[in-house]
Amino acid sequence: MEFRYAVADTADAANLAALSIEVWLHTYARDGIRKAFSDYVLREFTAERFAEHLADNNQTVVKCEQGDYLLGYLRMDFEAACPTIPELTTEIVTLYVRARHARQGIGSGLLATASDICRQRNLKSFWLAVNHENAPAIRFYEAQQFRRNGSRYFALEGERHENFILYRDLMPSASPVR
């Protein structure tokens, strides 16, 4: 069965929230679950919050499905100035793929679809922030021609976590068949 890429809508909100919790905890709660993590994911990754993102004309969520199952998604914000390159205003806020579906081309397909959407909006590049300890994600983005330009910090209960700022100029169209 092949992967299907499409723009998400409000009917996808609960699945997007559930997948977000799964991926976030798998990625960042390496030593186990603690209250700060639980509080964060249960506050940030809700169906209601995703419904708000999906209703915002300055945001787009691209999903990857196989049959009836959500395997990954990418969320873009078209009005998010990069902290290190202010003229870049399109952020890939989130690119999450379920761990068991990693290394199957889903992330590349999401980026290709997002690139097409950006080109349709006459945008030339986008940026993202990735945790400096997330080596698999950093390797993936480097393979996708992203370049580093500084850092910013994510705060969680008084702890500061460094995130690398990466950016990429858009490549020629290579979207999967929709």
N, C-alpha and C positions, 0 to 999 in steps of 0.2 A: 504494500500500500504506500502511496506517495504522500509527501508532505504538502499541505495546502497553506498558503500564506494569504492573509486578508487583513483589512482594517477591522479592528474589534469594535463592538457596539455594546450598549448597556446590558444586553443579555449575557455578555461574557464576564461581567463584573465579579461575580462570585468565584468563578474559576481563576481569574487573574489574581484575586486576593489569595486564594488557597495556594496557588503555585508560588506566589511571592513569599509566603510564609515558609513553605517547604525549602525553597532555594536559599533564602536569607539565612535561615537557621543552619542549613547544611554547610553554607559557606563560612559563616561568622561565629557560630556557637561550637567551635571545635572542641572545647573542653567540656561542653555540656550546656544545659539550659540554666540560666539564672534569671532572676526577676527582671533585671534591666532589659534583657533580650525579650522576654515574654511581653513586658509592658510595651516595648517599642513595636514589635510586629503586630500585636493586637490593636494598637492605636493607628499605625500607619497603613497596614494592609487589610482594609475592610472593603466589602462590596460597595458600601456607600461612598468611600473615598475614590474607588475606581470609577464609579458612576460619575462623580464630579470631573475626574480627568477626562473621561470619554465625552462629556458634554462640553468641555472647554475647546473652543475653536482654535486655540493656540497650542493644542496638544493632539497627538495622534498615537494610537497604540496599534502596532502590527502584531498579529498573532500567527503562530504556526500550529496547525492541527493535523492530526492523522485520524481519519474517521471522525468519531465524536470526541476525541481526546485532545486537550490542550497540552502541548509539549514545551512551548516557550513563547516569549513575547518580548517586544522592544517598545519602550515608551519614549517619545520625543516631545520636547517642549521647544517651540519655535521662538519663544521670547525669553530665553535664559542666557544672559550675557556670561561668557566665559570669564572667570576671575583673572586669568593671565593673558588673554587675548580678547579684550572687550568687543572688538568688531565681530567676533563669532557669537552668534545668538541662537544657534540651534543646538540644544543639548540632547544627547541620548541619556535620558535620566536613568533608565533601567534596561538591561538586556539580560533576561533570565531564561535559562534552559534547564529543564529537569536533569539532574545528575545522571540518571540512567539513560538519558537520550543524548548525552554529550558526545561530541566527536562524530556526529552523523551529518554535519553540514547545516544544522538548523540555525546556528548563530550567523553563519555566512549568508544564509538565505534571508534571515531577518534584516541584516545589514544591507543586502542588495535591494530588498524591497523598500527599506527606509531611504536608501540613496535615490531610488526612482521617485519617491514622494517628494524628496527635497529638490530634485531636478525640476519636477513639475511646478514647484514653487519658486524656481529660479534661484535656489540656494546653491552655494559652491562648496560648502564644507560643514562639518559638525564637530562637536567635542563631547567629551565625557570625563567622568572621574572614576577611578578604580582604586580599590584598597591596595596599598603598596605591598601587602603581604599575599595578595591573591595572584600567585605566580601563574597558574593556568590561564586566568583571564588576561593577564598582561601578555603572555606568549601569544594568545589568540589575537589580541588587538595588534600586536606587532606584526603578526602574519597578515593581518588585514590592512597593513600600511599606515597604522596610526603612529604618530610621533608624540613624544613627551614635551610638555611645556609647563614645568613647575608643579606645584602641589597646592592642595587646600586640605582643610581638616574637617573631619566629621566628629562631633561631640556626642557622647552617650554617657550619661551620669557622671559628668566631670572628667571623663577620659577623652583624650584627643587621639584620633586615629588618622594617620596620614593617607590621603588619596592622591595618586598621581593624576594630573590633568593630561589627557591625550586628545589629539585632534587629527582629523583626516580630511583631505580634499576629496571631493566625490570622484569616484571612478566611473568609467563608462558603464552603461546599463548592462546588468547581468542578472536581472531578477529571475527567480524560478517562475515557471508557468503557474498562473493563478487560475 
